Amino acid sequence: MSLLIKLFSPILHLYGVQRCICSTKPFSVVKTIPDVVMMHSDVLISQAREGDRHAQGKLVQLWYKRIYNFSYKFFYDHDLAMEAAQKTFISMHRNIAYLQDAARFRSWLYAIAVNCCREELRKKKGERSVSLSDLRPGEAEDSYTWERSGDRGENPERVLRQTELTDLLQACLTELSEEQREVVIMKEYEGLKFREIAETLNISENTVKSRMYYGLEALKRMFERRKITKETIGYEL
Amino acid sequence: MNYKPDEATLIAYLYGELDSAEQLKVAEYLQKNPEERKRLEEWSFTQSVMARLHDKEVIAPPIIFGEDSNHVPLWKENYFRMSLGIAASLLFFLVAARLLGLSASYSPGELKIGFGMKEKSATQEVPMLTEQQVSKMIQSSVTSNNEALQTSWQQDRKSLEQSIQKNLHSNSLKLDRLMQTTSAASQEQVRTFVGQLQSDNLKLMKDYMQLSAKGQKEYVESLLVDFSKYLDEQRKQDLQFLQARVNKVEQNTDQFKQETEQILTSLITNTSTNNQRRN
């Protein structure tokens, strides 16, 4: 792994990261170069804190996908996710100067994202009108799900089944309570530690674990209800 | 060993967030408890299913950060806007006052606020008088006033004297006439007047005496009647008293008689018993 880092060190340097080269932190969850940069973006954060707009822009580029996907899984709505992600980064730009500890940037950013998502959800609940984006694609033949296959080289049936599974899982996630959903997304998809989630949500670690426990139990029941078993999943694969 | 991990510990074990010692204990526990192991496997399966939900690819939109939000220009600062607003209001007020001709004045007990130009008074202002002129004017007015008073007093006194003399004259004439009439009355008339007075007095006394004699007689009569009644009553009471005393004496004598009789009988009985004993 250290060899890999040394290989990519010029690229990392371009991202304004110097500490990551000599860092001894494990890279077990690191998948891509931007991920490496994200994990070790202390220099970028410190520059952004000093008002460097270039560094702030870099942070946005690095973290946008994560925050957008967190918001998307929270809402299951592209527009709301975009809105929440944009508000999160605007808030980051306004308040990064007040961030005390650069090591807590991740939990701090997720805390902003959670607040933005909650605010958007409140607004959405307050609105009586239904937007066209709320009309989810159903299982009917005229659904635009059929038109969403990305790679034309893939097996269309497989793509369709994957799309259906994705919709199903996303629907299950949306059925969870707001509190459980936040914890499940942060743990399952964002890879935050329980301590970090507790810090983000400003609650105790045990409460986070308890919410995770009930979230998993609820998801398990939902899968049973929808007959998602090892066999059916195996068939999907 | 009766170790049983709680839900939080199991969840932490599932995500590999336990320290090695605790992890070993939980692993041992799971080996001994297949039901718990099955539950953990189910959670693990749930995790694996949820992992099928992949991230959406998204390109970060260009987010253009404006000027540094912490550095607000002076004209956008709240205090600057407020002071500017106050200054503008004052300026507007002054201009409006100038255009409307606002005037305000204050003197003790009086506040005047007016709009428009002040009208000039129709009467020409009198030039100021000196102190000597004023004193002269006062002096002349005082002397003229005194003279007027003197003349009016003299006229009043003359008219008063005239009226007094006139009254005195008329009164003396009246007195003279009265004296003449009184002296003209005759001796005979005086006698008859006195005689009449005496007879009236006599008659008055007579009536009075008659009335008083009659009253005295009635009073004496009633007094006598009352006295006789009193005597009667007194006699009755005395008689009753005497009667009571006599009755008491009678009772005493009767009692005395009975006692003596009892004594005598006792003596007799004693003597008879003594005689019997002797015999």
Chai-1 contact restraints between the chains, C-beta under 6 A:
chainA,res_idxA,chainB,res_idxB,connection_type,confidence,min_distance_angstrom,max_distance_angstrom,comment,restraint_id
A,G51,B,D68,contact,1.0,0.0,6.0,A-B,restraint_1
A,R53,B,F65,contact,1.0,0.0,6.0,A-B,restraint_2
A,V60,B,A60,contact,1.0,0.0,6.0,A-B,restraint_3
A,V60,B,I63,contact,1.0,0.0,6.0,A-B,restraint_4
A,Q61,B,A60,contact,1.0,0.0,6.0,A-B,restraint_5
A,Y64,B,A60,contact,1.0,0.0,6.0,A-B,restraint_6
A,K65,B,V58,contact,1.0,0.0,6.0,A-B,restraint_7
A,Y68,B,V58,contact,1.0,0.0,6.0,A-B,restraint_8
A,N69,B,D55,contact,1.0,0.0,6.0,A-B,restraint_9
A,N69,B,K56,contact,1.0,0.0,6.0,A-B,restraint_10
A,Y72,B,K56,contact,1.0,0.0,6.0,A-B,restraint_11
A,F89,B,I63,contact,1.0,0.0,6.0,A-B,restraint_12
A,H93,B,F65,contact,1.0,0.0,6.0,A-B,restraint_13
A,R94,B,S69,contact,1.0,0.0,6.0,A-B,restraint_14
A,L165,B,R52,contact,1.0,0.0,6.0,A-B,restraint_15
A,T166,B,L53,contact,1.0,0.0,6.0,A-B,restraint_16
A,L169,B,L53,contact,1.0,0.0,6.0,A-B,restraint_17
A,E188,B,M50,contact,1.0,0.0,6.0,A-B,restraint_18
A,F194,B,E17,contact,1.0,0.0,6.0,A-B,restraint_19
A,N206,B,A8,contact,1.0,0.0,6.0,A-B,restraint_20
A,K209,B,A8,contact,1.0,0.0,6.0,A-B,restraint_21
A,K209,B,I11,contact,1.0,0.0,6.0,A-B,restraint_22
A,M212,B,I11,contact,1.0,0.0,6.0,A-B,restraint_23
A,Y213,B,E7,contact,1.0,0.0,6.0,A-B,restraint_24
A,Y213,B,I11,contact,1.0,0.0,6.0,A-B,restraint_25
A,L216,B,W43,contact,1.0,0.0,6.0,A-B,restraint_26
A,L216,B,T46,contact,1.0,0.0,6.0,A-B,restraint_27
A,L219,B,T46,contact,1.0,0.0,6.0,A-B,restraint_28
A,K220,B,E42,contact,1.0,0.0,6.0,A-B,restraint_29
A,K220,B,T46,contact,1.0,0.0,6.0,A-B,restraint_30
